[in-house]
């Protein structure tokens, strides 16, 4: 599984690179704090595969990286995705290393 650090994600955002950011946490978690990505909760993601492009970089994240890692493994193994990157450490790492104003 490909991973990306929070610093690398920040660089992608700052450079305005064309990529998709997907947050697989539940809606109440997304409402409390988010990075501005597309909210596709883990519980509904398999019914939303058409929302995930296969032709550009896709960064998937959750609170710690565990749920997003599980989703990526499933998508790579059973749905032909090869363009997915797990945000290492998830939103926790983002709050610790990039934006301490995020309250988890």
C-alpha positions in Angstrom: 0.0 0.0 0.0 1.3 3.4 -0.9 1.4 6.0 1.9 1.8 9.7 2.1 2.9 11.8 5.1 1.0 14.8 6.3 3.9 17.0 5.2 3.7 15.5 1.7 -0.1 16.1 1.7 0.4 19.7 2.7 2.9 20.2 -0.2 0.3 18.7 -2.6 -2.3 21.1 -1.3 0.0 24.1 -1.4 1.2 23.3 -5.0 -2.5 23.0 -6.1 -1.7 19.6 -7.7 -4.7 17.8 -9.2 -5.6 15.1 -6.7 -8.6 13.9 -4.8 -8.7 13.8 -1.0 -11.3 11.4 0.5 -12.2 11.3 4.2 -13.7 7.9 5.2 -14.7 8.8 8.7 -18.3 9.0 9.7 -20.3 12.2 9.1 -20.3 13.3 12.7 -16.5 13.0 12.7 -16.2 15.0 9.5 -18.4 17.7 10.8 -16.2 18.1 14.0 -13.0 18.5 12.0 -11.9 17.9 8.4 -9.3 18.7 5.8 -11.8 19.8 3.2 -11.8 16.5 1.3 -14.7 14.6 -0.1 -16.6 12.8 2.7 -17.3 9.2 1.8 -17.9 7.3 5.0 -16.3 3.8 5.2 -19.8 2.4 5.8 -21.0 3.7 2.4 -17.9 3.7 0.3 -18.4 0.4 -1.5 -21.7 1.8 -2.8 -19.8 5.0 -4.0 -16.9 3.5 -6.0 -17.9 5.7 -9.0 -16.9 8.7 -7.0 -13.3 7.5 -6.8 -11.3 8.3 -9.9 -8.7 5.8 -11.2 -6.9 8.3 -13.4 -5.4 10.6 -10.8 -3.8 10.5 -7.3 -6.3 9.8 -4.5 -5.3 10.3 -0.9 -7.6 8.5 1.6 -7.6 9.4 5.3 -9.4 8.8 8.6 -8.5 9.6 12.2 -5.4 7.5 12.5 -4.8 5.7 9.2 -6.3 2.4 10.2 -9.7 2.6 8.5 -8.3 4.3 5.4 -5.7 1.6 5.2 -8.3 -1.1 5.3 -10.3 0.6 2.6 -7.3 0.9 0.4 -6.4 -2.7 0.8 -9.9 -3.7 -0.2 -10.0 -1.3 -3.2 -6.6 -2.5 -4.5 -7.3 -6.2 -4.0 -10.8 -6.4 -5.3 -11.6 -3.3 -7.4 -8.5 -2.7 -9.5 -7.3 0.6 -7.9 -3.6 1.4 -8.1 -3.6 5.1 -7.5 -4.5 5.3 -3.8 -2.4 6.7 -1.0 -3.1 6.3 2.7 -2.4 9.3 4.9 0.1 8.0 7.4 -1.1 8.8 10.9 -4.4 10.3 9.6 -6.0 13.4 11.1 -4.1 12.8 14.4 -0.8 13.3 12.6 -2.1 16.3 10.7 -3.2 17.9 14.0 0.2 17.1 15.6 2.5 18.1 12.8 0.6 20.6 10.5 -2.4 22.3 12.1 -2.6 22.1 15.9 -5.8 24.1 15.9 -7.7 21.0 14.8 -9.6 19.6 17.7 -10.2 15.8 17.7 
